């Protein structure tokens, strides 16, 4: 009988990619019957609680909201030009709180007693790794990057930490090596971690058509999926208006997430084009299966999901694009799997180009070259790390 390992996942509420990565890893671990018992450390909840207790410095509390709430408001309202200022403040707060944070988390890990810590969060990893080593020397700490690259520098990667690093692109792995991080601490994967539901078999043609009709869509019309993360974006209504020029040439599925105001605005907007309006959903893979192309910001995880479903991408990159999403847009362009435009005001031109048969076929052919198996590779890698770390202890797996 194998004894369970306690796996603590460090995540947060800024955007949807962090929790999506946690749920993906957990789903595969449970499918495979791995002896893991999960704990969750939500850094945003921790920071809020610690600042309310005056244990750490938190400038955001002065304004009456949290850092992750500001992040989500920025994305929702299209104020991403504020991101460089927020990033500088985040880095300053991490530096100011480093020593007290190590002490606080040394106590925390001592109480939690994890066998493995898996972080899907940037910025905090050096302090969290240090505190884990003080509380439980030798316990492995793994950082799973949820971005295509470390941008800005020292967002994900820190050569002074002894953590393992899971890098989903060659760029991220090269950045780690350039910092002098040893190869044995770098785990290269075939992409970013996405949920195993994106690997399910495609729908039969008759089921595909029927499900589109259930959404009020035509069964055989080119269909675009529009998504801007878990909190949506006010730009979605502008995209709907611009794409009305296509009338019945295309139809759209809008995934609005928690943005109820945007959902309502899209429902109230009357036009000849067919569209389905969806709020927050855990069935993203199902909606992507009903789609032919993807429109959205260059979110690293959402673009990875679209790529896995072989959907050509239309995304935006300009001075307001957040730094951690810039290389994602660059990667899309370099690998010729979609179009990168300077502003969504040009979305009608981009769609007109994308749906040209020879252009669309070329992107689909390029997408066929990619086979992202990262969620399975990472799960296997974490199990090996656990076995190696505890092979000589009472926690060893039976037969290892």
Buried (B, 14 or more C-beta within 10 A) or exposed (E): EEBEBBBBBBBBBBBBBBBBBBBBBBBBBEEEEBBBEBEEBBBBBBBBEBBEEEBBEBEBBEEEEBBBBBBBEBBBBBBBEBBEEBBEBBBEBBEBBBEBBBBBBBEBBEEBEBBBBBBBBBBBBBBBBBBBBBBBEEBBBBBBBBBBBBBBEBBBBBBEBBBBBBBBBEBBBBBBEEBEBEEEBBBBBEBBBBBBBBBEEEBEEEEBBEBBEEBEBBEEBBBBBBBBBBBBBBBBBBBBBBBBEBEEEBBBBBBBBBBEEBBEBBEEEEEEBBBBBBBBBEEBBEBBBBBBBBBBBBBBBBBBBBBBBBBBBBBBBBEBBBBBBBBBBBBBBEBBBBBBBEEBEBBBEBBBBBBEEEBBEBBBEBBEEBEBEBBBBBBBBBBEBBBEBBEEEEBBBEEE
